[in-house]
């Protein structure tokens, strides 16, 4: 089965409501898709209890009607509530609400196929405004930011992990901000904007952290303006003082 979007589910419900009972052939013609795809979509909607089958016809359920009306209103909270009754959606959401994981890790944790995982992530991307995807890991970002000391500890952990990579036999004391940001965001479940806010707070505190920019010839120049934003992270470096 190929992944599909929330809009495709809404189309299925719209059609079975409009036909007051739609067949596979009705869906084929109305959506201009082949029979196999029509069967796939109908089976998935039925599994999610959004439609029910009676003989050769499919009808919307009360849950399907709630879903359809919420979709038309753009009511993300209600859509999330409806989809949470579907066990795979609920399980995946629960996992990424607690930690950042890759698709491979989600497959192992849920026993779902890659297609099923990708489908659910597409749904979550629409229903959850705190859905984040950073360096091949997905998570729902935290609503409340961590304490500054916890943030600094995470930066140090990422810094020392990345500085282990040596060049010409020497450890690298200058680590690109975007690489540190990715690891910190994954660990603390932060958005890049939240990381930026916290980093700028950290910079003006008394921690032993300096920012540098890189010029031609790999010469690192200390920042005079101790404030940076995500678009500049690939050209900025962090160095922790001993």
N, C-alpha and C positions, 0 to 999 in steps of 0.2 A: 504493500500500500504506500502511495506517495503522500507526503504531508499536505495539509490544507490549512487555509486561514479561517479566522472567525467569520469573515464575510461569506465564505463558502457554506458554512453551517447555516448562517442566516438565510442564504439563498434557498437551501433545501427546505427550511421551515416555511419560508414565504410561499414556495411553490405548492407544498402539500396543503397549505391553508387555502391558497387560491383555487386549487383544483378540488378542494374538499375531499381529498383522497387521491393521491398521485401514484401512478405505476412507475416502474423502472423506465419504461419507454417515454413516459411524460417528462421525466427528469432529463433523459437523454436529449430529447428535442428542445426543451426549454432552455437547457444550459449549454447546448451544442457541445456535448461531450460523448465519448463512446460508452457502450453498455457497461464495460468493466469498471470504468471510473464512476458511473452513476451508481452501480451496486456498492462500490467501496464507500462512497459518501453516505448513502442511505444506511448501510450497515453501521458505520461509525456513529451517525446521529441516533440510530436506534440503540446502540450500546450505551450511549450517553443519556438515554431515556428522554431525548428531545422529541422523538417521533415513535410511533408504534405501528406494527404491521397487522393488517387484517386481510387475510387472503393474499391477493396480488397488489393491494393498495396500502399506501402509507399515510398515516394521519398524524397531525401534531398532538403532542400531549400537553397537559396543563403546564408542565415544566418548560416545554418547548415554547409555549405561548409567552411565558414570563421572559424567557431568553430573548425571543424575537422582539418583544416590546422594549426590553432593556437595551438591546442592540440599536434599535431605531432612535432611542433617546440619547444614546451615547453614555449610558449609565454603567460605568466600569465596575463600580462596587457591586451592583446587582448581578452583572455578568459573572463576576468572580464568585459571588455567593452561589449562583446556579451551577457553575462549572465545578465548584468544590464538592458537589454531590457525586461527581465522577471520580472514583477512587484513584486512578493513575494521576489525574491532575492534582488532587489533594496531596498525594504522596510526594510528587515532584516539588510542589510548592513548599511543603513542610521542610524538605531537605535544603532547598536553596534559601529558606528563611533563616537557616542556622549556620550555613557555611558556604563557601564558594566551591564549586565542583565543575569538572569538565563533563562533556557529553559521555565520554567513556566511563567515567566514574558513576554518572547517573544510571547508565545501562546496568552496571554491576549492582548498584544499590537497590534498583527497582525491578530488575529482571525484565525490563521493557526492551523492545527493539530500538535501534537507532532512529528509525522512522517515527515510532511512537513518541520517543523522547523529543525529537525535533518538533513534532506536531504540538505537543503540550507546551514547549517553550515558546512557540509562536503565539499560542493562546495567552500565555502569561505575559508576553511582551506587550500585548494589547490591554490586558485587564489590570496590570500592576504598573503604576507609574514609577516605582522604584526598582524596576527590572534593570539589571546591569550585566553587561558582557565585557569582560576585561581579559585580554590575552588568553582567549580560549577557555576561560572559566566564567561560569554564570552564577549570579546570586541576586538576592533582593537586598538592597542597601538598607542600613539601619536608619531609623527615624531620629534617634538621638545620637549626637556625636560623642565619641569617647573622650575621656579626660586627656589633657595635653600630655601628661606623663606616659599614658598608655600609647598614645600616638608616637611619641618620641621613642619609646621602647621598640615599637614595630619598625620605625625607620632604621634604628640601629641594627636590628635583626636582619633586615633586608640589605642594609649597607654591608655588613660583614659577610653575609652570604654571597653577595655579588663581588665583593673585593677579593674573594678567594681565587677568582679567575685571574691568572697571572699572565703577564706579557714580558717576554724575554727573561723569565725566571723571577720576576718581581711582582709583588701584589700591587694592585692598582688602587691608589688612595682617592682617585676622582671617579665618582660613579654618576652616570647620567640620571637626571631626576625622573625621567619617564619610566626607567627600569625599576627604580625604587618605588615610584608611585603605583605601578602595576601590582607589585608584591604586597604593598601596604593595603591597597584597596581590596585585594583578595582576602587578606587576613582579617581586616577589620570591617569588611563589607561597606566600603565607602564609595561614593561617586567621585569622579575626578574633581568636580567642583568642591565637594566637601574636603577632599585631600588638599586642594589649593587653599581653601580658607584656613585649614588647620596648619598647613606649612607656613603660611604668612604670619600666623600668630606665633608659631614656634620660632621663626627667624628673629622676631623682635624681643624674644625672651632671652634668658641668659644661658641657653644651652650651648654646648661646644660644637656648633655646626656652622659651616661657611658655605656660601654659594659662589660658584665660579661660572664664567662664560668661556667658550673656547674660540680662539682666533686661528687664523691660518698658521699651519706649522705645529698644531697641537699645543699651543701655549695657553695655559689656563690663567685667566684674568679675574681677580676678585670682583664681585658685583659691588657697585657703589649704591645702586638702588636695590635694597634688600627686599624686593617683592617681585614675584613672578607668577605667570598664569599658564594653564595647560598648553596653549599653543607654542610656548617657548621651551617646554620641558626637554625636547630632544637636543637643544643647544645649551642646556644648563647642567651643571654638575654640582654634586654635594661632596663635601669633604668634612669628615669628623675629626676634630682636634683631639689629641691625646690628653 
